Amino acid sequence: MRDPYDYYITPEEYEIAEKNGVCASTLRSRIYDLCWSKERAINTPPIKNHLWRIGMTSI
């Protein structure tokens, strides 16, 4: 079971994530919705070329 403090994202963690290319909304989604660890959520860069981003024109 996770500690409630695992869900609190500090301003410093937001800054580190931003430097790693992870925007604040993505960071929150990863931690709150996907239950990623903070370390993984902060340090994993987002995938830039999802099909939905390019309008799924290549399908």
Secondary structure, 3 states (H helix, E strand, C coil): CCCHHHHCCCHHHHHHHHHCCCCHHHHHHHHHHCCCCHHHHHHCCCCCCCHHHHCCCCC
